[in-house]
Amino acid sequence: MEMNKDELISLYRQMLLIRTFEDKSAEMYAKAKIAGFLHLYNGQEAIAVGALSALHSDDELVTHYRDHGYALARGIDSRFVMAELYGRETGTTGGRGGSMHIASVEKHFWGGYAIVGGHLPLAVGLAYANVHHNTGRIVLCVLGDGSTNIGTFHAALNWAQLWHLPVIFLVENNMWAMGTAISIHSSVIEIYKKAAAHEMYAERVDGKDVLAVHDAVCKLAERARSGEGPSLLEAVTYRYRGHSMADSDVQRSKEEINEQKQRDPLTMYLTNVLLKRNLLTDEQESQIHHEVEAEVDEAVAFADASAEPALDTLYDKIYAQPVANMQIDGSLIRPAALYTGNGTHG
């Protein structure tokens, strides 16, 4: 899928927004304005931006708990994302999800999931539903390298291949599952080869190259749309920060981290693509930085000014509201119609 000048520049802006947003989130966490766990995406920006730029806006997205980058790349307002990290009522899920559970029905972003690998069967279910309803949509399911060692990974791949479903399993291999190197936790180092157990098509891509990720996902998305079934894409990358803000990150050496930063996805794209092709001047780059910093500062101000959820709403949205006109069929209770509620449920 060819991209014009504005689209190519937009990729850089999106990656810079994610990097700046994550750095500011770390700052707010240190100031105790963000609580709980906080998993940052620094170093992996090219994957989210490259992958989502290759999809249709209504394709389904399900991801792991390192999800801020995907929310921003999908076009969710950075103010609402920051407010969600703060636990404020103006957040994407009203302050109830926090860092690991950002979601947007409008954007077909069905959430970050805190249970490692727990979202993979759900992604398969979404793909099955899209086939059943003939929507033409595909599903992008994002997971980490640590998720490929558990039962739900193989169950999900088996179902997807068996039923020939339009789903792409995108493995972000950042070489460390929490604090364990891939050579320690996986008998297969090249993760894309694990798809062979299910006779599934698979590829490996440089996860630091935003255009390479874009092209790879374009190809796999076209496969899925044309009825060729599921695929697995391993994007090799590296995260610059610890597993979470609570991680002292003593397992990795500073030398290793600094070596990986020599191939920074933002710097490589800016230098090798935008500047080399004369698509962006130094002045324009400086303006983009200024705009991104202003946007993130506005997101923080918005979150600071937003109210916490009222205490009398503590038990709201735990259970679905009762469905009217229930029909009893034998021992099963089936709703006569789907509850649509206030537009946030389906």
N, C-alpha and C positions, 0 to 999 in steps of 0.2 A: 504494500500500500504506500504509494508515493506521498511524501509530505512536502508542503510548501514552506517558504521561509518563516512565516508567522508560526506555523505548527512546530517547526524545528526549534525556534526560539522559545516557544511555550514549554517544550520539554525541559529546557534548562531552568525556566522560571519555576516549574513545578518541583523539580528536584531541589532547587535552592529554598523554596518555601518549606519543604519537608525538613531539610537540614536545619533551617533557622527555627522552625517551630519546635523541633525536638530539643535543640539547645536551650531554647527559652523554657520548655517544659522541665528540663533538668534544673534550671535555675529556680523555677517556681516550686519544684519538689524540695529543693534544698531550703527554701524559705517556709516550708510546711504549708504551702497553699494547695498542694496536691498531695493526697494521702494514698495509702494502699500501695500496690505494686505498680511500677511504671517501667515498661519495656520500650526502649528507644530504638529507632530505625537507622541511626547514623551509619552511613557506609553502604546501605542497601537500596538507596533511593532509585537507582536506575531500573530495578526490577518492577516496582509498583508503577512507576511512570511509563516505562516501556510497554509493560503488559497491558495496562488499561488504555493506552493510546491506540492499541490494536483492536479493541473490542467495540461493539455497539454500546450505546449508553444504557440500553435496557437489558443487556446480558447480565446474568446473575453473578454476584461476587460473594464468596464466603472465604473467610481467612482466619488465621490464628490470632493470638492475643497481641502480637507486635503489629498493631493495626492502624496506628495514627497515619502512617504514610499512605495506606490504601484509602483511608477516608478522605484525605486531602487530594490525592490523585483522582479520586472519583468525583471530585467537585463539591464535596460537603463543605459548607462555610467554616472557615477556620475559627471563627468566633464560637460557633456551636460546639466544635470539637474541644476547644480549650475549656469552655464552660462545663462540658461533660467531665473532663479531667478534674475540674474543681468540685464536681458533685453538685452543680447548681441546676435550678429548675429550667434554665434556658438551654441546657445541654441536649445533645442528640437524642438521648433517652431520658430526659428530665432529671439528669443527675443520678440515675439509678444504676447505670452500667459502669461508669468510670472508664479507666484506660483500656481495659481488656474487652469491653462489650459495646463498642461503638457500632451503630447500625443506622440505616436509613431506608425506609420502604420506598420513598420517592426515587432514590438512586439505585434501587435493586441491590443494595449492599446489606446482606443478611447477617452481618455481624462478625466481630471478632469473638473467638471462643477460647475460654481459659483452660478447658480440658484438652490436653495434648492429643491430637488426632480425633477428638470426639466429633468434629464437624465434618469429617470425610463422608460418613454415611449420609449425613444430611445433604451434602452437595450432590451425592448420587440420587437422592430422593428428588431434589429440585430438577435435576436433569431428566429424570423419569417423568415428572409432572409436565415439563415443557414438551416432551415428546407426546405425552398423552393428550395435551391440549393443543398441540401443533402450533406453538407460539413462534418457532423459529429461533428461539434464544438458545445460547449455550451457557455453560457454567464454568467459571474459573474458580478452582479450589486451591487456595494457597496454603502451604504447610512448610514446616521446617524439617531439617535433616533428621532430627530426633524422632519425628513422627513416623518415619519409615521403618521403624523396628518393632512396631506394635501390631496387634491383631486387626484393628480397625483399618489400618492402611491396606493390608492384603484383602480384607473383606470388601472394602470399597472398590479397589481395583478389579477384583473378581466380578462383582456385580456389574460395574460399569462396562467391562469387556464382554461379559456374558450377555448383557442386554443391549450392547452396542449404543451406548448413550453419548450424547454430545457434551462431554465434560473434559476439561484440561486440568490435570493435576500439576500444579506449579510448585516444585520443591525449591525453596530458598536454602541452599546449602552454604551456610556461613561458617562451616568447618568446626563449629562448636555447638553441641547440644547442651545448653546451660553451661556447665564448666567442664564438659567432657569432649575431648577431641574426637573427630570422626573415626580416626584409626583405632580408637579404644572402644567406641560404642557400636560400630557397624562392621560386619565381616565383608561387606561390599563397599568399597570406597567411592566408586563411581556410581552414584545412586540411580542414575537413569537406567542402569542395567537391571535393577530390581523389577522393572516392568516386564522383563522377559518371562518371568515366572507366570505371567498371566497373558502372554502373547500379545502384549499391548505395545503400540508404537511409542517410541521414546527418543528424545534427543537431549543433548547437553549444550549449554550456551554460556558465554561469558556474562555473568550477572552484573558486571561493572560497566558494560557497554549498553547504553540505553537503546541504541538503534538495533543492535544485535538481538536484544530481548524483544523489541517491537517486531522485527521481521520474523522471529521464531514463533511468536504468539499469533501473528497474522496467518502464518502457514498452518498452524495447528487449528486455529479457529475455522479456517476455510475447510479443513478436513472434516471437522465436526459438523459444520453446516451442510456439507455435501453428503452426509450420511456415512462417512468412513469411520465413525466411532470415536472412542476416547483416546487420550494420549497423555504421556507424562513428559514434562520438561524440567530438567534439572538446571537451575541457574546458580552458577558458582560465584559466591560473593564473600563478604567479610564484614562483620559488624565491628564498629570502632569502640563502642562502649561495652560494659559488662552485660550479662544476661538481663539484668534489671538494675534499677538504681540502688537496690539493696545488695547487689553483688559487689564484693570487694575486688573481683577480677584478678585474683592472684594466680590462677592457673596458666594464664597466657603471659608470655614475656613481652616487655616493652619493645624489644627489638622486632618481634614478630608483628606487633601492631603497627609500628612505624614503617616496616617494610611494606605492609599491605596498603598503607596510606600513600605510598608512592604511585599507586594506580587508583587514585581517587576518582570515582565516577563523574563528579561534577567538573573537576579540573580537566580530565581527559576529554570530556565532551566539549567543554568550552574551547580548549586549545586545538584539538584535532578536527573539530567539525565547525563550530560557529566562527571562530577567529580565522582558521585556515581557509575557509570558504568565503571569507569576508561577508558573513551574514550578520555580524554584530560588531559594533565599534566599542572601544573602551568606554566612551561616554554612555553608550546605551547599556553596557553591562553595569556600570555604576548606577544608572537610573533604576535598573531592575533590582539591584541590591537595596536601594533606598525604598522602593515600593514594597518589597517583600518584608523588610524590617518594620516598615510602618504598618503593614497588615498584621504582623504578629503582635506588635505592640497594641494595636487596636483590639486584637483577640484577648489579650491579657486584661486590658481595661474593661472590656465587655464582661469577662468572667468575674473580675473583681466587683463589678457593679451589680451583678446578678444575684438574686435572692436564693437562699437554700430552699429545697422543697418544704412545704408546710408539713408540720407533724401530723395533721389530720389526714394527710395523703399517704401515710406510711404503708398502709395495707392495700393501696390502689395497685392495679395492674399485676397482682400476684396470680389471680385466677381470671379466666375469661368470664365475661358477663353471661348470665343464663340465656340460652337460645329459646326464643318463643316458638310455640307450635311444635313441640317435640312429638315425634311419631315413634311408637314402639313397634319394633319388628322382631317378634320372637323374644329372645332374651337381650337383644341389643336395642339401644336407644339411638335413633338416628335423627339429626336435625332436618327439618323441612327445608331450611335455607341456610346458607352460610351467614354467620354473624359478621357484619362489616364494621360495627362499632363507630368510632370517631374517625375512621380513615387510616388508623395506624395498625389495624389488624385485618387479616384476610380470612 
